[in-house]
Amino acid sequence: MDAKKILIVEDDAFIRDIYQVKFSQDGFEVIIAENGLEAIKKLEQLTPDIILLDIIMPYMGGMEVLKKIKENDALKNIPIIMLTNISEKEKITEGAEYGVNEYLIKSHFTPSEVVRKVNALLNI
């Protein structure tokens, strides 16, 4: 069985590294994007099984990335988990309107719990 591909879009190097290690240990093929623009470029070349998406990033924020993904017929069915420190109701609602599968506040979940959520969404 091929490893599941996860695209982690996160501008914070420390958080990115933690999740890269955690998902790699769990058997995922991890693709990293440091900002929204990089994520869009990578999505032109590959189709991950799931996307972990931060909201506040330089160049292009997570909500804009989310909109672009959902407007693209080839990408719109990829499950997306917003992983952010923003707990504002407006952002959660906006994410839901664009079809986010999960909205997780970074400080409320350990990396292991995030991996479990991803596995649950992918039915692993």
BELRA-V148031 format. One record per pair of residues at least 24 apart in sequence whose C-alpha atoms are under 7 Angstrom apart, sorted by the first residue. I is the first residue (numbers start at 1). J is the second residue. D is the distance in Angstrom with one decimal. If there is no record, write none. Layout:
# BELRA-V148031
i->I j->J d->D
i->I j->J d->D
This chain:
# BELRA-V148031
i->3 j->27 d->6.2
i->3 j->28 d->5.3
i->3 j->29 d->5.8
i->4 j->28 d->5.1
i->4 j->29 d->5.9
i->4 j->49 d->6.0
i->5 j->29 d->4.7
i->5 j->30 d->5.9
i->5 j->48 d->4.8
i->5 j->49 d->5.2
i->5 j->50 d->6.8
i->6 j->30 d->5.2
i->6 j->31 d->6.1
i->6 j->48 d->5.4
i->6 j->49 d->6.0
i->6 j->50 d->5.1
i->6 j->51 d->5.6
i->7 j->31 d->4.7
i->7 j->32 d->5.8
i->7 j->48 d->6.0
i->7 j->50 d->6.5
i->7 j->51 d->4.8
i->7 j->52 d->6.1
i->8 j->32 d->5.0
i->8 j->33 d->6.2
i->8 j->51 d->6.0
i->8 j->52 d->4.8
i->8 j->53 d->6.2
i->9 j->33 d->4.7
i->9 j->34 d->5.8
i->9 j->35 d->6.1
i->9 j->36 d->6.9
i->9 j->39 d->6.4
i->9 j->52 d->6.0
i->9 j->53 d->4.9
i->9 j->54 d->6.0
i->10 j->34 d->5.2
i->10 j->35 d->6.2
i->10 j->53 d->6.6
i->10 j->54 d->5.4
i->11 j->35 d->5.6
i->11 j->57 d->5.8
i->19 j->111 d->6.4
i->22 j->111 d->6.8
i->23 j->115 d->6.7
i->35 j->59 d->6.7
i->35 j->60 d->6.6
i->36 j->60 d->4.5
i->36 j->61 d->5.7
i->36 j->62 d->6.3
i->36 j->65 d->5.8
i->40 j->65 d->7.0
i->49 j->78 d->6.2
i->50 j->78 d->5.7
i->50 j->79 d->5.0
i->50 j->80 d->5.9
i->51 j->79 d->6.4
i->51 j->80 d->4.8
i->51 j->81 d->6.2
i->52 j->80 d->6.0
i->52 j->81 d->5.0
i->52 j->82 d->6.0
i->52 j->83 d->6.3
i->53 j->80 d->7.0
i->53 j->81 d->6.1
i->53 j->82 d->4.8
i->53 j->83 d->5.7
i->54 j->82 d->5.8
i->54 j->83 d->5.1
i->54 j->84 d->5.2
i->55 j->84 d->6.0
i->67 j->98 d->6.7
